[in-house]
Amino acid sequence: MLHDFQDRLPDGVHIVPSSGGVFEISLGDEVVFSKKKAGRFPENSEIDEALEQRLDAA
């Protein structure tokens, strides 16, 4: 994922540890995917597609 988006994410990617099974992907202040909200892990391309949509809209 980092390789695919490195040119479009000048601030890089940050991994923030958490607990309780929380798994969230955010772009800026927007949560792109939340395991807690969805009740599951993301599908293989789900995160890439969500990031692509938001980056294209920016």
GROMACS elastic network, one bead per residue, 0.5 to 0.9 nm:
[ bonds ]
;  ai    aj funct       b0    kb
    1     4     6  0.50991   500
    1     5     6  0.63130   500
    1     6     6  0.82451   500
    1    47     6  0.86798   500
    1    48     6  0.69709   500
    2     5     6  0.53489   500
    2     6     6  0.54129   500
    2     9     6  0.86080   500
    2    12     6  0.78382   500
    2    13     6  0.70115   500
    3     6     6  0.53772   500
    3     7     6  0.83042   500
    4     7     6  0.79255   500
    4     8     6  0.86910   500
    4    48     6  0.85287   500
    5     8     6  0.52813   500
    5     9     6  0.60879   500
    5    12     6  0.88412   500
    5    48     6  0.88161   500
    5    51     6  0.86627   500
    5    52     6  0.85162   500
    6     9     6  0.52645   500
    6    10     6  0.68587   500
    6    11     6  0.88699   500
    6    12     6  0.66990   500
    6    13     6  0.84421   500
    7    10     6  0.64655   500
    8    11     6  0.89710   500
    8    12     6  0.88335   500
    8    55     6  0.75938   500
    9    12     6  0.53414   500
    9    13     6  0.74840   500
    9    55     6  0.89630   500
   10    13     6  0.88535   500
   11    14     6  0.87043   500
   18    21     6  0.77102   500
   18    22     6  0.63564   500
   18    23     6  0.79289   500
   19    22     6  0.60409   500
   19    23     6  0.88759   500
   21    35     6  0.82175   500
   21    36     6  0.79327   500
   22    34     6  0.77072   500
   22    35     6  0.65054   500
   22    36     6  0.62787   500
   23    33     6  0.80685   500
   23    34     6  0.60409   500
   23    35     6  0.52847   500
   23    36     6  0.71714   500
   23    41     6  0.78273   500
   24    31     6  0.68792   500
   24    32     6  0.74659   500
   24    33     6  0.54991   500
   24    35     6  0.62679   500
   24    36     6  0.80681   500
   25    30     6  0.86381   500
   25    31     6  0.59150   500
   25    32     6  0.53931   500
   25    33     6  0.51216   500
   25    34     6  0.66443   500
   25    47     6  0.77892   500
   26    29     6  0.65401   500
   26    30     6  0.54184   500
   26    32     6  0.50859   500
   26    33     6  0.70071   500
   26    34     6  0.87337   500
   26    51     6  0.89143   500
   27    30     6  0.53917   500
   27    31     6  0.64776   500
   27    32     6  0.65827   500
   27    51     6  0.74780   500
   27    54     6  0.82312   500
   27    55     6  0.89167   500
   28    31     6  0.80636   500
   31    34     6  0.69049   500
   32    47     6  0.74293   500
   32    50     6  0.64885   500
   32    51     6  0.72048   500
   32    54     6  0.87331   500
   33    36     6  0.89837   500
   33    37     6  0.81266   500
   33    38     6  0.78075   500
   33    41     6  0.89248   500
   33    42     6  0.75019   500
   33    46     6  0.86593   500
   33    47     6  0.71073   500
   33    50     6  0.81691   500
   34    37     6  0.52323   500
   34    38     6  0.60429   500
   34    39     6  0.81255   500
   34    40     6  0.84447   500
   34    41     6  0.82185   500
   34    42     6  0.84892   500
   35    38     6  0.50856   500
   35    39     6  0.53733   500
   35    40     6  0.51820   500
   35    41     6  0.54494   500
   35    42     6  0.72943   500
   36    39     6  0.51937   500
   36    40     6  0.72390   500
   36    41     6  0.88323   500
   37    40     6  0.81978   500
   38    41     6  0.76838   500
   38    42     6  0.83873   500
   40    43     6  0.88597   500
   42    45     6  0.79245   500
   42    46     6  0.59217   500
   42    47     6  0.68468   500
   43    46     6  0.51900   500
   43    47     6  0.76765   500
   44    47     6  0.74950   500
   44    48     6  0.83358   500
   45    48     6  0.53117   500
   45    49     6  0.61191   500
   45    50     6  0.86236   500
   46    49     6  0.52775   500
   46    50     6  0.61836   500
   46    51     6  0.86624   500
   47    50     6  0.51021   500
   47    51     6  0.60849   500
   47    52     6  0.84355   500
   48    51     6  0.52298   500
   48    52     6  0.60098   500
   48    53     6  0.86441   500
   49    52     6  0.50391   500
   49    53     6  0.62053   500
   49    54     6  0.87356   500
   50    53     6  0.52668   500
   50    54     6  0.64089   500
   50    55     6  0.86894   500
   51    54     6  0.52297   500
   51    55     6  0.60284   500
   51    56     6  0.84521   500
   52    55     6  0.51933   500
   52    56     6  0.59882   500
   52    57     6  0.85360   500
   53    56     6  0.52515   500
   53    57     6  0.62446   500
   53    58     6  0.88525   500
   54    57     6  0.51199   500
   54    58     6  0.63964   500
   55    58     6  0.52025   500
